[in-house]
Amino acid sequence: MSDLLRLQGIHKSFGNFAAVDGVDLTLPAGRLTAIIGPNGAGKTTLINLATGALSPDAGAIHFKGEAITHLATHDRVRKGVSRSFQIMNIFPRLSVLQNVLVPVLARRRRTLVPFSRLERETEGLAEAVRILRDVGLGDQQNIPAGALSHGDQRLLELGIAIAPAPELCFLDEPSSGLTPIERARVLELIRTLSVERHTTFAIVEHDMDVVFSLATWIVVMNRGRVLAEGSPAEVRENREVREVYLGEEAWA
Amino acid sequence: MGDRASRRLAVFTGLLVLGLFLLPLVAGQYPLYLTIQILILSVFSLGFNLLFGYTGLLSFGQAGFFAVGAYGCAKILLVAPNLLLGLAGGVGAAGAAALVLGILSVRHTRIYFSMLTLAFGMMIYSIAWKWRDVTGGDDGLVGIPRAPIEIPGFLSLSLATMERYYYVVLVLSLLAMLLMYRLVRSPLGLTLQAIRDSEARAEFAGVPVRTYRLIAFTIAGLYAGLAGALLPPLENTVTPPIAHWSTSAEPVLATLMGGIHTFGGPIVGAFLFFMLKDIIVRFTENWLIWLGAIVVTLVMGFRGGVVSIFAERFLAGGDAPARPEAT
C-alpha cells in the first residue's frame, strides 16, 4: 500500500499543555484506520493538524510525498484531504443540495462565477445529486439543511466531506449522537464509500463496536502520543493498551 | 418560491419600475429629489447587505467608501465636467479603498471586523475634515456641476434639469440592482452564503474563505462608491458629515427594517427610511430618536423585516437567501 499521509515528529502545544507530543504516523491508501484514545488524548488535534486547521509547532506533514505542513486548509482539500467535524458542521440555511453543491463547485473551480444562474451549473448539480443519492438523502434535496433530523445531518456532513472527491477523509466521531439504526446506516455507508469512491477513511471514534466492526488498522493515542498501532487483533491483545486506556471490560 | 408567486413578484416589480419611469410626468421636484435619495440609499444598502445578509459580516464603516465615491466624483467633476468620468472615478476610488482596507479587515470576523471597519470609516471621516487642500475641510467641496454625459464625437447629454438627472440615477440604480440580483443567485453568491453559515465548513469544502470575504467587501465598497458618487451632482456640494459613522448606520437601519434575508429588503428599507424621516421631520427635529424607536419595534416584532411579512402574506413564501433553521 502506498503512503497517502505521513506525519513526522508532530508537536502541538497549547500553553504548557502538549496536545500532540511527537507523533509519527503513516496512513496508507485503502486502509480504514481508526484513531482511538481517551478524552484529551490529542485525536481531534491530530486531525486539525493534518487538515490545516492548526499549524504544528514542530514536525512535517507529507501528502502523497508532497510537503503540506504549511499549506492552507482549502489547498489541502484541493489536493485531496477532507474531513467531517465532531460537532455538527453543515450550512444550516442552505438547501441540502446546495450544501453538497458548494464543495463540488469549489473542486470544479466554479465558485467565483459571478452572474451566471446556479441552474446553469448542470454538471456540478448532477454530481451533487449523485452524492446525495449515495448518502441516502436523494429525496430531501430542496429542504433547508437545518430542518433535517440529527441522523440525516450526519449523513449530509458525510456527503459534504466526500464532495471534494478526497483521497483521504477524516471523520471525527461520525456515529456520535446517533440511534443504533442510524449508526448502522452510517457505518455501512462508510464501508460502501471507501470501496466505490476509493476514498481512504480515517475515523476518530469512542464507540468500540464501531471501531472493531469498521477499522482494519487501529491507532491508539494517549496524552498526545501514539501508544500503539496495529490490526484490531493486535491492539486487542496489547497489554499496555488494556492497562492505560480500555480496561478489561471493553474487550469482553 | 412557487411559479405563481414568482409571476406575481415579477408583475409587481415590472409595474413598480414602470411607475418609476413615469414618475417625472406626474411628480414635482421634491418627490423626484426624494426618490433619487431613496435610490441612492437602496444601492448603498444592497452593497451593505451583500456583506451582512449574504456573507455574515457587519460593517460599520461603509460611509467611508460612500464618502470616497462622493469626494472622488466631486473632484473630477470640478476639473473635468463629464458625469461619466466623475462616476467612474468615484466608483473606482471607492473600490480601491475597499480593496486595500478589506485586506486588513477581512482577517477578522464578528465584533472585531465591525470595530475595524468602524475605525477605518472614522479615519476616512478625519481625512475629510483635515485634508483641507483636497477635501475643502469643514467647508467641503462646493459648486460641483451637474455635468453632462459626454462621449466625444458620439454623445453629449445635458443633465441640467432634475428630471434628466433622475433618469440617470434610476437607470444606474436599476442596473446595479439587476447585477446584484444575478450575483446573489450565482455560484459566487451561493459560496458567500455558505461562508455566512459556517466559515470553517466552507474552508473545508475547498473555499479560500478570506479571499471571498475580500471580494464581498470590495463589491460592497463599489456599491457604496456608486451611491456616494451619485450624490454630488444632486446636491452640488460634498461635506465631511457624509463620512460620519451615522451615515454608515443608514444602510444598517434600512436593511434591518426591510429585512436582511430577502434580496428586496434593503430597497424597501431605504424607501421606509426616507418616508419615515420625511414624515417625522415635519413634527420634530429629533427625528432620529423616533426613527430609532420604529426600527427597534420592527426588529423586535418582525425579525425578518417588512419584506418577509409581505412575502409570507402575499407571495406564500419569500425569495429568502437564508431561511431560519427549523430545528
Contacts between the chains, C-beta under 8 A, distances in Angstrom:
chain1	res1	chain2	res2	distance
A	51	B	204	7.0
A	53	B	200	7.5
A	72	B	208	7.0
A	73	B	203	4.8
A	73	B	204	6.2
A	74	B	203	5.5
A	74	B	204	7.8
A	74	B	206	5.2
A	74	B	207	5.9
A	74	B	208	4.7
A	74	B	209	7.4
A	77	B	203	7.9
A	77	B	204	6.1
A	77	B	205	6.9
A	77	B	206	4.0
A	78	B	206	5.4
A	82	B	204	6.8
A	83	B	204	5.8
A	85	B	200	7.5
A	85	B	201	7.6
A	89	B	198	5.6
A	89	B	200	6.2
A	89	B	201	4.7
A	89	B	204	8.0
A	90	B	197	7.8
A	90	B	198	7.0
A	90	B	201	6.5
A	91	B	193	7.4
A	91	B	194	5.0
A	91	B	197	3.9
A	91	B	198	5.8
A	91	B	201	6.3
A	91	B	202	7.7
A	92	B	197	5.8
A	92	B	198	7.9
A	92	B	325	4.9
A	92	B	327	7.7
A	93	B	193	7.2
A	93	B	196	7.8
A	93	B	197	5.4
A	93	B	322	4.3
A	93	B	323	5.9
A	93	B	324	7.5
A	93	B	325	6.7
A	94	B	190	7.3
A	94	B	193	6.2
A	94	B	194	6.3
A	94	B	197	6.2
A	98	B	190	6.0
A	98	B	193	8.0
A	98	B	194	7.6
A	99	B	194	8.0
A	101	B	190	6.9
A	102	B	190	6.4
A	102	B	191	6.2
A	102	B	194	4.5
A	102	B	202	6.8
A	102	B	205	5.1
A	102	B	207	6.9
A	103	B	205	3.7
A	103	B	206	5.7
A	105	B	187	5.2
A	105	B	190	7.4
A	105	B	191	7.1
A	106	B	191	7.5
A	106	B	205	5.4
A	106	B	206	3.6
A	106	B	207	5.1
A	107	B	206	5.9
A	110	B	187	5.1
A	111	B	187	5.3
A	111	B	188	6.5
A	111	B	190	7.8
A	111	B	191	4.3
A	111	B	207	6.0
A	111	B	212	7.6
A	112	B	187	7.4
A	112	B	188	5.9
A	112	B	191	8.0
A	112	B	215	7.8
A	113	B	186	5.7
A	113	B	187	4.4
A	113	B	188	6.0
A	114	B	182	7.7
A	114	B	183	5.6
A	114	B	186	5.5
A	114	B	188	4.7
A	115	B	179	6.9
A	115	B	182	4.3
A	115	B	183	6.2
A	115	B	186	5.6
A	116	B	182	7.9
A	116	B	186	5.5
A	116	B	187	7.0
A	117	B	182	7.6
A	117	B	185	5.8
A	117	B	186	6.8
A	118	B	185	6.3
A	118	B	186	6.7
A	118	B	187	6.3
A	118	B	190	6.1
A	121	B	187	6.2
A	144	B	323	5.2
A	144	B	325	7.0
A	144	B	326	6.2
A	146	B	324	7.9
A	146	B	325	3.4
A	146	B	326	5.8
A	146	B	327	5.4
A	147	B	325	7.2
A	147	B	326	3.6
A	147	B	327	6.6
A	160	B	201	6.9
A	160	B	205	6.4
A	161	B	204	7.8
A	163	B	205	7.1
A	164	B	205	6.6
A	164	B	206	5.1
